[in-house]
Amino acid sequence: MKSDCIDFYYFTGTGNTLLVVEKMAEIFKEGGKTVNLFRIEKSDPCEADTSHVIGIAFPVAVQSTFRFVWDFVRSLPDAKGSEVFMVDTMMMFSGAVVGPMRKVLRAKGYTTIGAREIKMPNSWYPSCLDEAKNRNRASRGLEEAEDYAVDLLDGKARWRRVPALSGAFYWMVSRPRIWSGMAGAARNYRVDPEACIQCGICAELCPVGNITSGGIPTFGDKCQQCMRCLAFCPPEAITREGKDYELYRAVKVQKILRRDVRTSGKTSAASAYEKKQPRP
Ligand SMILES: Cc1cc2nc3c(=O)[nH]c(=O)nc-3n(C[C@H](O)[C@H](O)[C@H](O)COP(=O)(O)O)c2cc1C
């Protein structure tokens, strides 16, 4: 890597990607790098520092990734050879992100130094949670993250060639109709008014500002199904009607809310959440 400073931008829905990012950051630091972690949903891509190495991490969604992640990548500043790497986490397979993202970044003038896709537990309405299996999967995923970070440090990582079909595949899965269908999910989100503690965490977690706070939450039509509001509602008051699933989360909500290096101290919703917890 040409720079000693890595700005690692990430989005995580239920925490898998955050675990991978933290593992990689640990290895980078051991390798003598300075690592800054930035939440994609809280960052202005135009302010990205192209004198640093840029890392981009996100979950796979619909064979690609969320539209707001793509918006972020597309809005990064033009570069003159700055190095960039990506890592995604997924349940099984993605056909429409590695190649297309390399194309976008190269067109902006970046040197694409590595891409890796790491299997982690499924976050998308898992029908049942097999905790032992998930633990196993996550620990293998983190080993892979470690190897990938070492490869990046050693200059051995690769961003594999654009597979012939991935551009066409990307075109298919990024159709507005698919994403407006995804947004429809929120029409079936229900809040149990008895259980809701009106802490506002769901609104703070939503990366696309689709949830109103200040009372019982209501949902707009911009949902991209990142799963955060369902997974991290403290009293689990938000459910999706008509769907049989178990809730998956890989980390605690405070970790997701506090992990932004641009945010000092606790976020207001995290503090509100703590205040609402019963005292031992
Ligand atoms: C809306 C949505 C769509 C998904 N689509 C895919 C997919 O196409 N392929 C796949 O392998 N995993 C898919 N997944 C699973 C996630 O990519 C995977 O569980 C990921 O590790 C979640 O990361 P996170 O915990 O950081 O959000 C999807 C998850 C969500 C929420």
The ligand as an SDF file (V2000), in Angstrom:
LIG
                    3D

 31 33  0  0  0  0  0  0  0  0999 V2000
  -31.9060   -7.2090    1.7380 C   0  0  0  0  0  0  0  0  0  0  0  0
  -30.8540   -8.2870    1.7870 C   0  0  0  0  0  0  0  0  0  0  0  0
  -30.4930   -8.9500    0.6310 C   0  0  0  0  0  0  0  0  0  0  0  0
  -29.5020   -9.9430    0.6590 C   0  0  0  0  0  0  0  0  0  0  0  0
  -29.1300  -10.5320   -0.5160 N   0  0  0  0  0  0  0  0  0  0  0  0
  -28.1320  -11.4440   -0.5070 C   0  0  0  0  0  0  0  0  0  0  0  0
  -27.6860  -12.0330   -1.7360 C   0  0  0  0  0  0  0  0  0  0  0  0
  -28.1530  -11.7110   -2.8180 O   0  0  0  0  0  0  0  0  0  0  0  0
  -26.6890  -12.9650   -1.6720 N   0  0  0  0  0  0  0  0  0  0  0  0
  -26.1260  -13.3610   -0.4770 C   0  0  0  0  0  0  0  0  0  0  0  0
  -25.2330  -14.2100   -0.5030 O   0  0  0  0  0  0  0  0  0  0  0  0
  -26.5170  -12.7950    0.6950 N   0  0  0  0  0  0  0  0  0  0  0  0
  -27.5040  -11.8470    0.7090 C   0  0  0  0  0  0  0  0  0  0  0  0
  -27.9090  -11.2680    1.8920 N   0  0  0  0  0  0  0  0  0  0  0  0
  -27.2580  -11.6790    3.1540 C   0  0  0  0  0  0  0  0  0  0  0  0
  -26.2420  -10.6620    3.6400 C   0  0  0  0  0  0  0  0  0  0  0  0
  -25.4520  -10.1720    2.5790 O   0  0  0  0  0  0  0  0  0  0  0  0
  -25.3030  -11.2080    4.7000 C   0  0  0  0  0  0  0  0  0  0  0  0
  -26.0020  -11.8340    5.7170 O   0  0  0  0  0  0  0  0  0  0  0  0
  -24.3920  -10.1190    5.2300 C   0  0  0  0  0  0  0  0  0  0  0  0
  -23.3050  -10.7110    5.8790 O   0  0  0  0  0  0  0  0  0  0  0  0
  -25.0790   -9.1620    6.1940 C   0  0  0  0  0  0  0  0  0  0  0  0
  -24.1310   -8.2150    6.6320 O   0  0  0  0  0  0  0  0  0  0  0  0
  -24.4260   -7.1670    7.7830 P   0  0  0  0  0  0  0  0  0  0  0  0
  -24.6680   -7.9500    9.0390 O   0  0  0  0  0  0  0  0  0  0  0  0
  -23.2080   -6.3340    7.8580 O   0  0  0  0  0  0  0  0  0  0  0  0
  -25.6400   -6.4130    7.3690 O   0  0  0  0  0  0  0  0  0  0  0  0
  -28.8830  -10.2770    1.8910 C   0  0  0  0  0  0  0  0  0  0  0  0
  -29.2580   -9.6050    3.0590 C   0  0  0  0  0  0  0  0  0  0  0  0
  -30.2170   -8.6010    3.0170 C   0  0  0  0  0  0  0  0  0  0  0  0
  -30.5910   -7.8850    4.2860 C   0  0  0  0  0  0  0  0  0  0  0  0
  1  2  1  0
  2  3  1  0
  2 30  2  0
  3  4  2  0
  4  5  1  0
  4 28  1  0
  5  6  2  0
  6  7  1  0
  6 13  1  0
  7  8  2  0
  7  9  1  0
  9 10  1  0
 10 11  2  0
 10 12  1  0
 12 13  2  0
 13 14  1  0
 14 15  1  0
 14 28  1  0
 15 16  1  0
 16 17  1  0
 16 18  1  0
 18 19  1  0
 18 20  1  0
 20 21  1  0
 20 22  1  0
 22 23  1  0
 23 24  1  0
 24 25  2  0
 24 26  1  0
 24 27  1  0
 28 29  2  0
 29 30  1  0
 30 31  1  0
M  END
$$$$
